[in-house]
Amino acid sequence: MASFLTLFVVLFAIHGSVTRKARLAGVVVPTDGTAMIASPAAGVLKAVLVKEGEMVRTGQALFEIVNERHAQDGHIGDLLARELDARRLLLDADKRLRHQQYQEKINDIRRREQNLQDEFIALAQEIELAQKKKALAEQTKNRFASLLRSGDVSTVQAQQTLEELLDATSRLKALQRNRVQLEKNRIAMNAETEQAQTSLETDLNRITASMAALQQEILENRSRHNNTLTAPHAGKVTAIAYQTGQSIQAGQMLAHLLPTHSDQQSGAEPVLEAHLYTASRTAGFIAPGQEVLLRYDAYPYQRFGLQRGIVTGMSLTPFAPGEMPSALMGTRISLSSVDSTGASTANEGLYRVNVKLSQQSIDIYGKAHRLKPGMTLTASVDLDRRAIWQWIVDPLLASSQKR
């Protein structure tokens, strides 16, 4: 009997094994996360346009919030809206006035240009006559010079023809100077036209910027007076926190929106997964592909059995205590006791382990009950499997290595 027992112990030590497990706390969450619908401003909830658990599409209206601020003369939003409308009318009038002033100035410049063009034509005719007169004076001067050499005319007469030539030349030069001055006036009027155009564009840009700012104020006033919150994406509305008529503050959460998974049809239930949290001393033994056993707190495993899941990934850095899910904040202190390998303190950061669920529902007395986001659970993960003889010898090897 002693030999048999000895042989049994030896065979058990050789072929037997021991598995080190870890128990991790976790929570059920949608794979695409949860969107929070929060109030952008303080006010009164005028209408709740959806029901708990209702599937909504992208852009669908969810809540209406109104601002009930009043003054002595009436509702503040209405008073401000009238003031903004008056400012908008003034800007429109200013814009029309700028166009009218520009058009009047352009018309004046065009009239002056037409007069200048008439002067150019008249001056050109005068210059042409002056050139002909100068040519005739030159011919007369040349003839009198020939007659003077032959003695047929006196010197006084020849000198008079020279003076007439000089007068004709001076007149022609004066007319040419007038033409240069008219050309300068034309250039100045062209510059004046460009300046008027630039001034108009500057004024219109300023008015446009003022109107854009005013339109923004109008939209902001409308949003403060009446806000309609819409769904950022398709999903299921849950956790509606307020009812019609209640006062709310800016930033308060009104509801949660569980998004539909990207590969699902619109209106389908969101796909769920489990997020487990483990201490650093066990994080090194958990890898993608490992199987985990799940115990949902809402469904005792003694009656409904264990559920299975597969590890799909792990966070690269630990989560601080303040970053833990709100569903686990109440159990944060007990996380160290849930982990069989032990977290050193309650303030130690924990790594998040993503687990793909084998089933999205639990069989309860022959009827499938779908899991709900936020359900807490406890998971068992196999960390290490060793033969019994290795488990016995390892402490001896470790003490010898320390020496």
C-alpha positions as CSV (number, residue, x, y, z in Angstrom):
1,M,0.0,0.0,0.0
2,A,2.8,2.4,0.8
3,S,4.6,1.6,-2.5
4,F,1.3,2.1,-4.3
5,L,0.7,5.4,-2.6
6,T,4.3,6.5,-3.3
7,L,3.9,5.5,-7.0
8,F,0.6,7.4,-7.2
9,V,2.1,10.6,-5.7
10,V,5.1,10.4,-8.1
11,L,2.8,9.9,-11.1
12,F,0.5,12.7,-9.9
13,A,3.5,15.1,-9.5
14,I,4.8,14.2,-12.9
15,H,1.6,14.2,-14.9
16,G,-0.5,16.5,-12.8
17,S,-0.6,20.3,-13.3
18,V,-1.7,23.4,-11.4
19,T,-3.3,26.4,-13.1
20,R,-2.9,30.0,-11.8
21,K,-6.1,32.0,-12.3
22,A,-7.1,35.6,-11.9
23,R,-10.5,37.0,-11.2
24,L,-11.1,40.3,-12.9
25,A,-14.0,42.8,-12.5
26,G,-15.5,44.2,-15.6
27,V,-18.5,45.8,-17.3
28,V,-20.5,45.2,-20.5
29,V,-20.2,48.1,-23.0
30,P,-21.1,48.7,-26.7
31,T,-18.2,48.0,-29.1
32,D,-18.6,51.5,-30.6
33,G,-18.8,53.3,-27.3
34,T,-21.7,55.3,-25.8
35,A,-22.6,58.8,-26.9
36,M,-23.8,61.2,-24.2
37,I,-26.5,63.7,-25.2
38,A,-25.9,66.8,-23.0
39,S,-27.6,70.1,-22.9
40,P,-25.6,72.9,-24.6
41,A,-27.3,75.7,-22.4
42,A,-29.4,76.2,-19.4
43,G,-33.2,76.2,-19.8
44,V,-36.4,74.2,-19.5
45,L,-36.9,70.9,-21.2
46,K,-39.8,71.7,-23.5
47,A,-40.3,68.3,-25.2
48,V,-38.9,64.8,-25.1
49,L,-39.3,63.5,-28.6
50,V,-38.1,59.9,-28.1
51,K,-38.8,57.1,-25.7
52,E,-36.5,54.9,-23.6
53,G,-35.1,52.1,-25.8
54,E,-36.2,53.7,-29.1
55,M,-34.0,53.3,-32.2
56,V,-33.2,56.6,-33.8
57,R,-31.6,57.6,-37.1
58,T,-28.8,60.1,-37.7
59,G,-30.1,63.7,-37.3
60,Q,-33.4,62.7,-35.7
61,A,-34.7,65.3,-33.1
62,L,-34.4,64.0,-29.5
63,F,-35.0,67.0,-27.1
64,E,-36.3,70.6,-27.3
65,I,-34.9,73.1,-24.7
66,V,-36.2,76.6,-24.3
67,N,-34.8,79.6,-22.4
68,E,-37.5,81.2,-20.2
69,R,-35.6,84.4,-19.3
70,H,-37.9,87.4,-19.0
71,A,-37.4,91.1,-18.5
72,Q,-39.7,94.0,-17.6
73,D,-40.6,94.6,-21.3
74,G,-41.0,91.0,-22.2
75,H,-39.0,87.9,-23.1
76,I,-35.3,88.7,-23.3
77,G,-34.8,86.5,-26.4
78,D,-37.6,88.3,-28.2
79,L,-36.3,91.7,-27.3
80,L,-32.8,90.8,-28.4
81,A,-34.2,89.4,-31.7
82,R,-36.0,92.7,-32.4
83,E,-32.8,94.6,-31.7
84,L,-30.8,92.3,-34.0
85,D,-33.4,92.7,-36.8
86,A,-33.2,96.5,-36.5
87,R,-29.4,96.3,-36.8
88,R,-29.8,94.1,-39.9
89,L,-32.2,96.6,-41.5
90,L,-29.6,99.4,-40.8
91,L,-26.9,97.4,-42.5
92,D,-29.1,96.7,-45.5
93,A,-29.8,100.4,-45.8
94,D,-26.1,101.2,-45.4
95,K,-25.4,98.8,-48.2
96,R,-27.9,100.3,-50.5
97,L,-26.6,103.8,-49.7
98,R,-23.1,102.8,-50.6
99,H,-24.3,101.4,-53.9
100,Q,-26.2,104.6,-54.6
101,Q,-23.2,106.9,-53.7
102,Y,-21.0,104.8,-55.9
103,Q,-23.4,105.0,-58.8
104,E,-23.8,108.8,-58.5
105,K,-20.0,109.2,-58.4
106,I,-19.6,107.0,-61.4
107,N,-22.2,108.9,-63.3
108,D,-20.5,112.2,-62.4
109,I,-17.1,110.8,-63.6
110,R,-18.8,109.6,-66.9
111,R,-20.2,113.1,-67.5
112,R,-16.8,114.6,-66.9
113,E,-15.3,112.0,-69.2
114,Q,-17.8,112.9,-71.9
115,N,-17.0,116.6,-71.5
116,L,-13.3,115.8,-71.6
117,Q,-13.8,113.8,-74.8
118,D,-15.6,116.7,-76.4
119,E,-12.7,119.0,-75.4
120,F,-10.3,116.5,-77.0
121,I,-12.2,116.7,-80.2
122,A,-12.4,120.5,-80.2
123,L,-8.7,120.7,-79.2
124,A,-7.8,118.3,-82.0
125,Q,-9.6,120.6,-84.5
126,E,-7.9,123.7,-83.1
127,I,-4.5,121.9,-83.3
128,E,-5.2,121.0,-86.9
129,L,-6.1,124.6,-87.8
130,A,-3.0,125.9,-85.9
131,Q,-0.8,123.5,-87.8
132,K,-2.2,124.7,-91.1
133,K,-1.8,128.4,-90.0
134,K,1.8,127.7,-89.0
135,A,2.4,126.1,-92.4
136,L,0.9,129.1,-94.2
137,A,3.0,131.4,-92.1
138,E,6.1,129.5,-92.9
139,Q,5.3,129.7,-96.7
140,T,4.6,133.5,-96.4
141,K,7.8,134.0,-94.4
142,N,9.8,132.1,-97.0
143,R,8.3,134.1,-99.9
144,F,8.9,137.5,-98.2
145,A,12.5,136.4,-97.5
146,S,13.0,135.8,-101.2
147,L,11.4,139.1,-102.0
148,L,13.6,140.8,-99.4
149,R,16.7,139.5,-101.1
150,S,15.5,140.9,-104.5
151,G,14.5,144.2,-102.9
152,D,10.8,144.0,-103.7
153,V,9.7,144.3,-100.1
154,S,11.0,146.1,-97.1
155,T,12.6,144.7,-94.1
156,V,9.6,145.7,-91.9
157,Q,7.3,143.6,-94.0
158,A,9.6,140.6,-93.9
159,Q,9.8,141.0,-90.1
160,Q,6.0,141.0,-89.8
161,T,5.8,137.6,-91.6
162,L,8.4,136.3,-89.2
163,E,6.3,137.5,-86.2
164,E,3.2,135.9,-87.6
165,L,5.1,132.6,-87.9
166,L,6.2,132.9,-84.3
167,D,2.7,133.6,-83.2
168,A,1.4,130.6,-85.1
169,T,4.1,128.4,-83.5
170,S,3.4,129.7,-80.0
171,R,-0.4,129.1,-80.5
172,L,0.3,125.5,-81.7
173,K,2.6,124.8,-78.6
174,A,-0.1,126.2,-76.3
175,L,-2.7,123.9,-77.8
176,Q,-0.3,120.9,-77.5
177,R,0.2,121.7,-73.8
178,N,-3.6,121.8,-73.4
179,R,-3.8,118.4,-74.9
180,V,-1.2,117.0,-72.5
181,Q,-3.2,118.6,-69.6
182,L,-6.4,117.0,-70.9
183,E,-4.6,113.6,-71.0
184,K,-3.5,114.1,-67.4
185,N,-7.1,114.8,-66.5
186,R,-8.2,111.6,-68.3
187,I,-5.7,109.5,-66.3
188,A,-6.8,111.2,-63.1
189,M,-10.5,110.3,-63.8
190,N,-9.5,106.7,-64.6
191,A,-7.7,106.6,-61.2
192,E,-10.7,108.2,-59.6
193,T,-12.9,105.5,-61.1
194,E,-10.7,102.7,-59.8
195,Q,-10.6,104.4,-56.3
196,A,-14.4,104.6,-56.2
197,Q,-14.5,100.9,-57.1
198,T,-12.0,100.0,-54.4
199,S,-13.8,102.1,-51.9
200,L,-17.1,100.4,-52.7
201,E,-15.6,97.0,-52.4
202,T,-14.0,97.9,-49.0
203,D,-17.3,99.2,-47.7
204,L,-19.2,96.2,-49.0
205,N,-16.7,93.8,-47.4
206,R,-17.0,95.6,-44.1
207,I,-20.8,95.5,-44.3
208,T,-20.7,91.8,-45.3
209,A,-18.5,91.0,-42.3
210,S,-20.9,92.9,-40.0
211,M,-23.9,91.1,-41.5
212,A,-22.1,87.7,-41.0
213,A,-21.4,88.6,-37.4
214,L,-24.9,89.8,-37.0
215,Q,-26.3,86.6,-38.5
216,Q,-24.2,84.6,-36.1
217,E,-25.6,86.6,-33.2
218,I,-29.1,85.9,-34.5
219,L,-28.5,82.2,-34.7
220,E,-26.9,82.1,-31.2
221,N,-29.9,84.0,-29.9
222,R,-32.3,81.5,-31.5
223,S,-30.2,78.6,-30.1
224,R,-30.3,80.1,-26.6
225,H,-34.1,80.6,-26.9
226,N,-34.9,77.2,-28.5
227,N,-32.5,74.4,-28.9
228,T,-33.3,71.1,-30.7
229,L,-30.8,68.3,-29.8
230,T,-30.4,65.7,-32.6
231,A,-28.8,62.3,-32.7
232,P,-25.2,62.4,-33.9
233,H,-25.6,58.9,-35.3
234,A,-28.0,56.0,-35.5
235,G,-28.5,54.0,-32.3
236,K,-30.7,53.3,-29.3
237,V,-31.7,55.9,-26.8
238,T,-31.2,54.9,-23.1
239,A,-31.0,56.5,-19.7
240,I,-33.3,59.4,-20.3
241,A,-32.7,61.5,-17.2
242,Y,-35.2,64.3,-17.3
243,Q,-38.9,64.8,-18.1
244,T,-40.8,67.6,-19.9
245,G,-40.9,70.8,-17.8
246,Q,-37.8,70.2,-15.7
247,S,-35.1,72.8,-15.5
248,I,-31.7,71.8,-16.7
249,Q,-28.2,73.3,-16.6
250,A,-25.6,73.6,-19.3
251,G,-23.7,70.4,-19.8
252,Q,-26.1,68.2,-17.9
253,M,-26.5,64.7,-19.4
254,L,-30.0,64.1,-20.8
255,A,-29.7,60.6,-22.2
256,H,-27.2,58.0,-23.6
257,L,-27.1,56.9,-27.2
258,L,-25.9,53.4,-27.9
259,P,-24.6,53.4,-31.5
260,T,-25.5,50.7,-34.1
261,H,-22.4,48.7,-35.1
262,S,-21.0,49.8,-38.5
263,D,-21.7,46.4,-40.1
264,Q,-25.3,46.2,-38.9
265,Q,-28.4,47.4,-40.5
266,S,-30.1,50.6,-39.2
267,G,-32.4,49.7,-36.3
268,A,-30.4,46.7,-35.1
269,E,-29.3,46.3,-31.5
270,P,-25.7,47.5,-30.7
271,V,-23.0,44.8,-30.5
272,L,-21.7,44.4,-26.9
273,E,-18.3,43.4,-25.5
274,A,-16.8,43.2,-22.0
275,H,-14.2,45.4,-20.6
276,L,-12.2,43.8,-17.8
277,Y,-9.6,45.6,-15.6
278,T,-6.5,43.9,-14.2
279,A,-3.5,44.9,-12.2
280,S,0.0,45.2,-13.7
281,R,1.2,41.9,-12.1
282,T,-1.3,39.9,-14.1
283,A,-1.4,42.0,-17.3
284,G,1.8,40.3,-18.6
285,F,0.1,36.9,-18.7
286,I,-3.0,38.0,-20.7
287,A,-2.8,37.9,-24.4
288,P,-5.3,38.1,-27.4
289,G,-6.9,34.8,-28.1
290,Q,-7.2,33.6,-24.5
291,E,-10.5,32.2,-23.4
292,V,-12.2,33.7,-20.3
293,L,-15.2,32.6,-18.2
294,L,-17.7,35.3,-17.4
295,R,-20.0,35.5,-14.4
296,Y,-22.7,38.2,-14.8
297,D,-23.8,39.8,-11.5
298,A,-27.4,40.1,-12.8
299,Y,-27.5,36.3,-13.6
300,P,-26.0,34.1,-10.9
301,Y,-23.7,31.5,-12.5
302,Q,-24.8,28.8,-10.0
303,R,-28.2,28.9,-11.7
304,F,-27.6,30.1,-15.3
305,G,-24.0,28.9,-15.8
306,L,-20.8,30.5,-16.9
307,Q,-20.5,32.4,-20.2
308,R,-17.5,32.4,-22.5
309,G,-15.5,35.1,-24.2
310,I,-12.2,35.7,-26.1
311,V,-9.6,38.3,-25.3
312,T,-9.2,40.6,-28.3
313,G,-6.8,43.2,-27.0
314,M,-5.4,45.2,-24.0
315,S,-4.7,48.8,-23.4
316,L,-1.1,49.9,-23.7
317,T,-1.2,52.0,-20.6
318,P,-3.1,51.7,-17.3
319,F,-6.2,53.6,-16.4
320,A,-6.1,55.9,-13.4
321,P,-8.8,55.4,-10.7
322,G,-10.7,58.5,-11.9
323,E,-10.8,57.1,-15.4
324,M,-12.7,54.0,-14.4
325,P,-16.2,53.4,-15.7
326,S,-18.9,54.8,-13.5
327,A,-20.5,51.3,-13.2
328,L,-17.3,50.0,-11.5
329,M,-16.6,53.1,-9.3
330,G,-18.5,51.5,-6.4
331,T,-16.5,48.3,-6.7
332,R,-13.2,50.0,-7.3
333,I,-11.9,49.3,-3.8
334,S,-12.8,45.7,-4.1
335,L,-11.0,45.2,-7.4
336,S,-7.8,44.3,-5.6
337,S,-9.6,41.5,-3.7
338,V,-11.4,40.3,-6.9
339,D,-8.0,39.8,-8.5
340,S,-6.6,36.7,-7.0
341,T,-3.1,37.8,-7.6
342,G,-3.8,41.0,-5.8
343,A,-3.3,44.7,-6.7
344,S,-1.1,46.3,-4.2
345,T,-3.3,49.3,-3.4
346,A,-6.7,50.6,-4.3
347,N,-5.0,53.6,-6.1
348,E,-3.1,51.4,-8.5
349,G,-3.8,51.9,-12.2
350,L,-5.5,49.0,-14.0
351,Y,-5.1,47.8,-17.6
352,R,-8.3,47.4,-19.6
353,V,-8.8,44.0,-21.3
354,N,-11.3,43.8,-24.3
355,V,-13.3,40.6,-24.5
356,K,-15.5,39.5,-27.3
357,L,-18.6,37.8,-26.0
358,S,-19.6,34.4,-27.4
359,Q,-23.3,35.3,-26.9
360,Q,-25.1,38.6,-26.8
361,S,-27.9,37.2,-24.6
362,I,-28.4,34.8,-21.7
363,D,-30.8,31.8,-21.8
364,I,-33.2,32.3,-18.9
365,Y,-35.6,29.4,-18.4
366,G,-35.7,28.8,-22.2
367,K,-36.0,32.4,-23.2
368,A,-33.2,34.6,-24.5
369,H,-32.6,37.8,-22.4
370,R,-30.3,40.2,-24.2
371,L,-27.4,41.7,-22.2
372,K,-27.6,45.4,-21.3
373,P,-24.8,47.9,-21.4
374,G,-23.5,48.7,-17.9
375,M,-24.0,45.3,-16.5
376,T,-21.1,44.3,-14.1
377,L,-19.4,41.0,-14.2
378,T,-16.5,38.9,-12.9
379,A,-14.2,37.0,-15.2
380,S,-11.8,34.1,-14.6
381,V,-8.7,34.1,-16.7
382,D,-6.1,31.3,-16.8
383,L,-2.7,33.0,-16.3
384,D,-0.2,30.1,-16.1
385,R,-0.3,26.3,-16.2
386,R,2.6,24.3,-14.7
387,A,3.3,20.7,-13.8
388,I,3.1,20.0,-10.1
389,W,6.7,19.0,-9.9
390,Q,7.7,22.3,-11.5
391,W,5.5,24.1,-8.9
392,I,7.4,22.2,-6.2
393,V,10.8,22.8,-7.6
394,D,10.5,26.4,-8.6
395,P,10.9,27.8,-5.1
396,L,14.0,25.8,-4.6
397,L,15.5,27.0,-7.9
398,A,14.6,30.6,-7.1
399,S,16.3,30.4,-3.6
400,S,19.4,28.8,-5.2
401,Q,19.6,31.6,-7.8
402,K,19.4,34.2,-5.1
403,R,22.5,32.8,-3.5
